[in-house]
Amino acid sequence: EGVPAQRTDIVKEGMFTGYLMSRETAPRIGLRSNGTMRADGWDRIPLVRMTNVNLLPGEGSLEDLIADTKDGIFIDSNKSWSIDQRRLNFQFGCEIAWEIKDGRLGRSGASGGSRVAARGSPDRSPTWDTASRPRGSATWKWG
């Protein structure tokens, strides 16, 4: 679309704050485009689609995050991920992952291609609606 790259907050402090828009759709709601319309080929209709999604650091340490988690998975060294077309089945490839039970690290999946899978349903995603928060900025790293 020729719109410069920019940060667009969609959710801030747990509240919906913005839209993904194109030069075509933004004027309809009185805003400026954030350049999110694209096509995956010359013969495809361009659509407003989510580009890169990043979660900024929250408060507290990694230890605090684990201690506050009743039931979860801690994935270290995320290597790859995939999701099916209906957005129900997630799979993450990692060096190692640990189960979190009642605020403590438990069983681990050893290195050498550990896989972590999650399944949702059409009306409930296991990834976002059960996520509590990202870890704090002291232990957060980019990439």
C-alpha positions in Angstrom: 0.0 0.0 0.0 3.0 2.3 0.2 2.3 3.1 3.9 5.4 3.4 6.1 6.0 0.6 8.6 4.6 1.5 12.0 3.5 0.2 15.4 -0.2 -0.3 15.7 -1.6 -1.2 19.1 -4.6 -3.4 18.8 -4.9 -4.3 22.5 -3.3 -2.1 25.2 -3.5 -3.0 28.9 -6.1 -5.6 28.2 -8.4 -3.3 26.2 -9.2 -3.2 22.5 -7.7 0.0 21.2 -7.4 -0.1 17.4 -8.1 -1.5 14.0 -6.1 -2.9 11.2 -6.9 -0.7 8.2 -6.0 0.0 4.6 -6.2 3.1 2.5 -9.5 1.8 1.3 -11.1 1.0 4.7 -9.6 3.7 7.1 -11.5 6.7 5.6 -14.8 4.9 6.2 -14.2 5.2 9.9 -12.4 8.5 9.8 -8.9 7.3 10.4 -5.6 7.0 8.5 -4.4 3.7 7.1 -1.8 1.7 9.0 -1.0 -0.3 5.8 -2.3 -3.7 6.6 -4.0 -4.6 3.3 -2.0 -7.0 1.1 -2.3 -9.8 -1.4 -0.2 -13.0 -1.7 0.0 -12.7 -5.5 -0.7 -10.5 -8.4 -3.9 -12.5 -9.1 -5.3 -12.4 -5.6 -7.7 -9.8 -4.1 -5.9 -7.8 -1.4 -7.3 -8.2 2.1 -6.7 -6.4 5.4 -4.7 -9.0 7.3 -2.7 -9.1 10.4 1.0 -8.6 9.8 3.5 -9.3 12.6 2.2 -9.6 16.1 4.5 -8.9 19.1 3.7 -9.0 22.8 5.6 -6.4 24.8 7.0 -7.2 28.2 4.8 -7.1 31.3 5.7 -6.6 34.9 7.7 -9.0 37.1 10.3 -11.7 36.5 10.2 -15.0 34.8 10.1 -16.7 38.2 7.0 -14.5 39.1 5.3 -15.6 35.9 5.9 -19.3 36.6 4.8 -18.9 40.2 1.5 -17.2 39.1 0.7 -20.0 36.6 -1.6 -22.7 37.8 -1.5 -24.9 34.7 0.7 -24.1 31.7 3.7 -24.9 29.5 7.0 -23.0 29.6 8.7 -23.2 26.2 12.4 -22.4 26.0 14.0 -21.7 22.6 11.0 -21.7 20.4 12.2 -22.9 17.1 9.1 -23.2 14.9 5.4 -23.1 15.1 2.4 -23.8 13.0 -1.4 -23.5 13.1 -4.1 -25.1 11.0 -6.4 -23.1 8.7 -9.3 -23.1 11.1 -7.0 -21.8 13.9 -7.7 -24.7 16.2 -4.6 -26.8 16.4 -1.3 -25.2 17.4 2.1 -26.9 17.4 5.4 -25.5 18.6 8.8 -26.9 18.0 11.4 -26.2 20.7 14.7 -27.3 22.3 13.0 -28.0 25.6 9.7 -27.3 27.3 8.4 -27.8 30.9 5.0 -28.4 32.3 3.9 -25.8 34.9 1.7 -27.1 37.7 0.6 -25.0 40.6 3.4 -22.5 40.1 6.3 -25.0 39.7 8.1 -26.4 36.7 7.4 -30.1 36.3 8.1 -32.7 33.7 10.2 -31.6 30.7 10.4 -32.6 27.1 14.1 -33.1 26.3 16.0 -31.5 23.4 16.1 -33.0 20.0 12.9 -31.8 18.5 10.4 -31.6 21.4 6.9 -30.8 20.2 4.2 -29.1 22.2 0.6 -29.2 20.8 -2.5 -27.4 21.9 -6.1 -27.9 20.7 -8.9 -25.4 20.8 -12.5 -25.3 19.6 -14.3 -23.0 17.1 -15.4 -20.7 19.9 -12.4 -20.8 22.2 -8.7 -20.5 21.4 -6.3 -22.1 23.9 -3.6 -19.6 23.2 -4.9 -16.1 23.7 -7.9 -16.4 26.0 -5.9 -18.4 28.6 -2.7 -16.3 28.4 -2.2 -14.4 31.6 0.6 -12.0 30.7 4.0 -11.8 29.1 7.0 -11.9 31.4 8.6 -8.7 32.7 11.1 -6.5 30.9 14.1 -7.6 33.1 14.1 -11.1 31.5 12.4 -10.2 28.2 14.4 -10.4 25.0 13.6 -9.7 21.3 13.9 -12.5 18.8 
